[in-house]
Amino acid sequence: MKGTSGGTSARGVTGPWVKSSYSGPTGGNCVEVAFLADGDVALRNSRDPEGAALIFTGAEWDAFLGGARDGEFDSPHRA
């Protein structure tokens, strides 16, 4: 992961930020992603759009999405 020391400022990330349709109309507790020209992926908290962004390589992002699809990150506390 790039930008691990406190993250990278989201202000420096160019490109559109995308929020999941699962976020609902009020914005709520959401994260947004931006797909960067070099193939990296930026991730930020939608409630703090000027705050830190984490930058992942395309391979790291693909690995995360694969794990999410396979349920590897499901909370053991949710029924």
NORDA-V910090 format. One record per pair of residues at least 4 apart in sequence whose C-alpha atoms are under 6 Angstrom apart, sorted by the first residue. I is the first residue (numbers start at 1). GAP is how many residues later the second one is. D is the distance in Angstrom with one decimal. If there is no record, write none. Layout:
BEGIN
i gap d
I GAP D
I GAP D
END
This chain:
BEGIN
i gap d
1 55 4.8
2 53 5.1
2 54 5.8
3 4 4.7
3 5 5.3
3 51 6.0
3 52 5.9
7 45 5.0
7 46 5.4
7 47 5.2
8 44 5.2
8 45 5.0
9 42 5.8
9 43 4.6
9 44 5.7
10 40 5.4
10 41 5.8
10 42 5.4
10 43 5.0
11 39 5.6
16 18 5.9
17 15 5.9
17 16 5.4
17 17 4.6
18 14 5.2
18 15 5.2
19 13 4.7
23 4 5.9
30 16 5.5
31 13 5.5
31 14 4.6
31 15 5.2
32 11 5.7
32 12 5.4
32 14 5.9
33 9 5.4
33 10 4.6
34 7 5.7
34 8 5.1
35 6 4.8
36 4 5.3
36 5 5.8
39 19 5.6
40 16 5.6
40 17 4.4
40 18 5.0
41 14 5.7
41 15 5.2
42 12 5.5
42 13 4.4
43 10 5.3
43 11 5.1
44 9 4.6
56 4 5.9
67 5 5.1
68 4 5.7
68 5 5.8
END
